[in-house]
């Protein structure tokens, strides 16, 4: 769901210059699964592949997912590590705080949460 939220956030705030960059840091064996994952979720923001974890080391990422709010000068304004349901509001509040401080007007944002319910699914669990 975080990818869907970031996609909608990017679309809503693109007029004020918001860009989103996703970084996939999975190992080389999984890299060929990144593009199908992006296509299935219809993600239009940029995704970088970093199997060597160079960006992770540069940004001193301590957990995944990591979310950074960076201004147009490259200054990190806020950082979030990990994810729990409901944390999306923290991302939005940090972004709005920055835009308000800079006197940048923006349109209101409401996340359109789409429940992903699969019907008639059979799962086998082996303990």
N, C-alpha and C positions, 0 to 999 in steps of 0.2 A: 504494500500500500504506500510505502514511502515514495516509491518511484512515481506513482500516480499523483501524489500530493505535489511533489516537486515539478512535475509536468504542468499541472494546473497553476501552480505558483508562478512558474516561468511565463506562461501565457498571459496571466493577469497583469504581471508587473513588467512585461517586456517594453512597454512604452516609457518606463522610467529607467531603462537600461539594465534591468536584471538579466543576468545570464546564469545558467546552471551548467556545471560540469560534473559528471559522474566519473568516478575512477574505479575500475574493476581491478582488484589486486589478487585475483585467484591465480593459482599456479598454471604453468604452461599446458597441462593436460585439459584444462577447462576453457581455455581461451576460445576454442572453436564453438563454444556454446553461448558466448556473449552476444553475438549478432542475432541469433534466433530469439534470445531472451528479450533484446531490445525491440525487435520487430513484433513479437507477440504482444508486448505491452504498448506498442505504438509510441515509443519515447522519441521525442524530437530534439531533446537537448543532447549536447555532446557527451560522449563516453570515451574515456581514455583507458587503455589497457596497460597495466603496470605489474606484470607478474614478478618482476624483480624487487618490488616494494620500494623503489627509489623515491617516489612521491611521499609514501608513508613515512619513510625515514626523514625526509626533508621537513615534513610538517609535524614530525614527532607524534604520529597517530598512536594512541594507546589502546584503541578498541574500534570495532566496526559496528554499524556504519559511523562514519565521522562526517560532520556537516560544518562547513566554515562559511561565515558571512564576510566577504572581502569587498572593500570599497574600490572605486575606480582607480585609486592610486596603488592598489595592491596591499593595503593595510588590512590585516585580519581584525574585524570588529567584534566577532563573536565566534565561539566554537562549541560544538555539541558532540559528544561521543556516546555511542550506543543508541538504542531506540526502544521506546515503549509506546504503546497505543496512547494517543493524546499529546505526545510531545510535539506534534505538528504546530500546535498553537505557540510553542516557544520559538520556533523558527519565524513564524509570522510576526510575533511581537518584536523580536530583535530587528527584523527588516523594517517594520513600521516605525520603530524607535529611531533608526538611522534616517529614514526618509523624512520623518517629522523634524529631526534635528537639522537636516539640510534644507528644510523648507521645500521639499519636493512633493508636489501633489500627486495623488494616486487614487485609483478607484478601489472601492471596497472589495474584499475577497472573501468568498465563502467556498470552502472545499466541497465538491460534489462527490461524496463518498458513494462508491458503487460496491454493494456487497457481492462478493464472489461466492456464490453458492453452487455447488455441483450436485446435481441430482442423480440418483441411481448409481452411486459409486460404491463399489465393493472393495473393501480393504482387507488384506490378509496380514495379520500380525503374528509373528513367530517369536516366542520368548525362548 
